[in-house]
Amino acid sequence: MKRLIIKMFSIFLLWLFISTMSIAHVYAAGYAVVDMQHALETVKDGVIVKAKLEKEFKEKKDVIRIKENAIKEMKMNSDSQQIQIYQKLEEHRGFVKQSELEMQRSQNELTKPIIDKIKSTVQDIAKKGKYELVYEKNEDFILFHVKEPKDITSQVITKYDEQSVNQKQ
């Protein structure tokens, strides 16, 4: 019985030592967070893409408004044109749906290369900074006890823009 107690106590001490070493390793390694949305909106390429998308969106919105006004005008002119109005409404709905899909596709196509470059930049900074963990700042992730993380978003933006300038030269 005494041997069993000694064995269990030894196992407990070994477990305690290993647990303490694992926790110390996590704290020593460090971690950081990145606000991907802020980085995407702040890097020079992101600003350019955002302006382009806003322009496209405004143009689509203007076309939709013109078509809606034409339909309203037709409706006021005559109730005998109900079939024609219905057809125009269906065409308009299809156009709106197609426009939304095109805008989403355009946004995805224009932002994907920037997001990929930002992720690569984060990896470079994480390696140089010896961060073992880097989290997306705005995603829900629960940590029970950690020190305040270092926000490297500004470093990501600066390095991304520097790399972009170097690649364009």
C-alpha positions in Angstrom: 0.0 0.0 0.0 2.8 2.3 0.9 4.5 1.7 -2.5 1.2 2.5 -4.3 1.0 5.8 -2.5 4.6 6.6 -3.3 4.1 5.6 -7.0 0.9 7.8 -7.3 2.7 10.7 -5.6 5.6 10.3 -8.0 3.3 10.3 -11.0 1.5 13.4 -9.6 4.8 15.2 -9.3 5.9 14.2 -12.8 2.5 15.4 -14.2 2.8 18.7 -12.2 6.4 19.3 -13.5 5.4 18.6 -17.2 2.3 20.8 -16.9 4.3 23.7 -15.4 6.9 23.4 -18.2 4.2 23.4 -20.9 2.6 26.5 -19.4 6.0 28.2 -19.1 6.8 27.4 -22.7 3.6 29.0 -23.9 4.3 32.2 -21.9 7.9 32.3 -23.0 7.1 31.8 -26.7 4.6 34.8 -26.9 1.7 35.4 -29.1 0.2 38.2 -31.0 -3.0 39.3 -32.7 -3.8 40.9 -36.1 -6.9 42.8 -37.1 -7.3 41.5 -40.6 -10.2 43.8 -41.5 -8.3 46.9 -40.4 -5.2 45.7 -42.3 -7.2 45.0 -45.4 -8.8 48.5 -45.3 -5.5 50.3 -44.5 -2.9 48.8 -46.8 -2.4 50.9 -50.0 -3.8 48.1 -52.3 -6.8 47.7 -50.0 -7.6 51.4 -50.1 -7.4 51.3 -54.0 -9.7 48.2 -54.1 -12.2 49.7 -51.7 -12.4 52.9 -53.8 -12.9 50.8 -56.9 -15.6 48.7 -55.3 -17.4 51.7 -53.9 -17.4 53.3 -57.5 -18.8 50.1 -59.0 -21.4 49.8 -56.2 -22.5 53.4 -56.8 -22.8 52.8 -60.6 -24.9 49.7 -60.0 -27.1 51.5 -57.5 -27.7 54.4 -60.0 -28.8 52.0 -62.7 -31.1 50.2 -60.3 -32.6 53.6 -59.2 -33.2 54.6 -62.8 -34.9 51.3 -63.6 -37.1 51.5 -60.5 -38.2 55.0 -61.4 -39.1 53.9 -64.9 -41.2 51.1 -63.5 -43.0 53.5 -61.1 -43.7 55.9 -63.9 -45.1 53.1 -66.1 -47.4 52.0 -63.2 -48.7 55.6 -62.8 -49.4 55.9 -66.6 -51.8 53.1 -67.0 -53.3 50.1 -65.3 -53.7 48.4 -68.7 -50.0 48.0 -68.9 -49.9 45.6 -65.9 -48.4 42.7 -67.9 -45.6 45.0 -69.2 -45.0 46.3 -65.7 -44.8 42.8 -64.3 -42.3 41.8 -67.0 -40.2 44.9 -66.2 -40.4 44.1 -62.5 -39.1 40.6 -63.1 -36.3 41.9 -65.3 -35.4 44.4 -62.6 -35.3 41.7 -59.9 -33.1 39.6 -62.0 -30.8 42.6 -62.7 -30.6 43.4 -59.0 -29.7 39.8 -58.1 -27.1 39.6 -60.9 -25.6 42.9 -59.8 -25.3 41.7 -56.2 -23.6 38.5 -57.4 -21.2 40.5 -59.6 -20.3 42.8 -56.8 -19.6 39.9 -54.4 -17.5 38.1 -57.0 -15.6 41.4 -57.8 -15.0 42.0 -54.1 -13.7 38.4 -53.6 -11.5 38.6 -56.7 -10.0 42.0 -55.8 -9.4 41.3 -52.1 -8.2 37.7 -52.2 -4.6 38.6 -53.4 -4.4 41.3 -50.7 -5.6 38.9 -48.0 -3.1 36.3 -49.2 -0.2 38.8 -49.0 -1.3 40.0 -45.6 -1.3 36.4 -44.3 2.2 35.9 -45.8 3.3 39.1 -44.1 1.9 37.9 -40.8 3.8 34.7 -41.1 7.1 36.6 -41.8 6.5 38.8 -38.7 5.5 35.9 -36.6 8.8 34.0 -37.5 11.0 37.0 -36.9 9.2 38.0 -33.7 9.2 34.3 -32.5 5.5 34.4 -31.9 4.2 30.9 -31.4 0.6 31.9 -31.8 -1.0 34.7 -33.8 -4.8 35.2 -33.6 -7.3 37.1 -35.8 -8.1 39.9 -33.4 -11.8 40.1 -34.3 -12.7 36.4 -34.2 -14.2 34.8 -31.1 -11.6 32.8 -29.3 -11.6 32.2 -25.6 -8.4 32.1 -23.6 -8.6 31.4 -19.9 -5.5 33.2 -18.7 -2.9 35.0 -20.9 -0.8 38.1 -20.7 -1.9 41.1 -22.9 -1.2 40.2 -26.5 1.0 42.4 -28.7 -1.1 43.8 -31.6 1.1 43.7 -34.7 -1.5 45.1 -37.2 0.5 48.3 -37.8 3.7 46.2 -38.5 1.7 44.1 -41.0 0.4 47.2 -42.8 3.9 48.8 -43.0 5.7 45.7 -44.2 2.9 44.9 -46.7 3.1 48.3 -48.2 7.0 48.2 -48.3 6.8 44.8 -50.1 4.2 46.1 -52.5 6.4 49.1 -53.5 9.4 46.8 -53.9 7.5 44.3 -56.1 6.2 47.1 -58.3 9.7 48.4 -58.9 
